[in-house]
Amino acid sequence: MGQFAIIGLGNFGYYLGRHLFDKGHEVMALDNNRAQVERIKDFVSQAVVADASDRETLEAVGLQDIDAAVVCIGTNMQAAVLATLHLKELKIKRILAKANSEEQGRILLKIGADEIIFPERDQAIAVASRLDNPSVMDYLPFVEGYSIAELAPPRDFIGKTLKDLDLINRYGLQVLAVKEHVPSHITMIPTGAFLIKDSDSLIVLGPDDALKKFQRDAGK
């Protein structure tokens, strides 16, 4: 179980805090807006009305032992910069910061953020990928030119084993897992003997052009 601080409780921070708490983690949520704190207080471990741009306030709430802090202040750049700077000075192990632009991201990295989150950009990329590749059910950027994607198996895959399909040689796609929807179950690193059902989906890693080729072939 991890310990996390969510700073800024707009929609992004609110849902991030709730989902981390639902997954069994300890979550401290902070915002200088009392209404936002009231909104989330029943769904996290602790909710505090606090101005994260003030270093003494951050010191007082006791963040020293947390695993990571996420700065979700998207509209007030000055407050986001100050909060990130103070967290760095307090030697927080890992600092993630939400940014609305590449310029904001560069600034936050320079003053101490370990990782920048671009929610709108990343969601747009995911939606564009699903529109571009209709067989891609879910999408996660991996490294440039490669992706991890969840694929719906074509009809002619059903009843065949992964060894029969030989996706690594046919497409250059490595099957990392099979998500079974009926009943709900995930098999990690399946063997070649795994038999594909019509209710399964494949989580694969491979080059983007290989995913496109798979999509073209699946549509034939």
Buried (B, 14 or more C-beta within 10 A) or exposed (E): EEBBBBBBBBEBBBBBBBEBBEEEBBBBBBBBEEEBBEBBBEBBBEBBBBBBBBBEBBEEBEBEEBBBBBBBBBEEBEBBBBBBBBBBEBEBEBBBBBBBEEEBBEBBBEBBBBEBBBBEBEEEBBEEBBEEBEBBBBBBEBEEEBBBBBBBBBEEBEEBBBEEBEBEEEBBBEBBBBBBEEEEEEBEEBEEEBEBBEEBBBBBBBBBEBBBBBBEEBEE
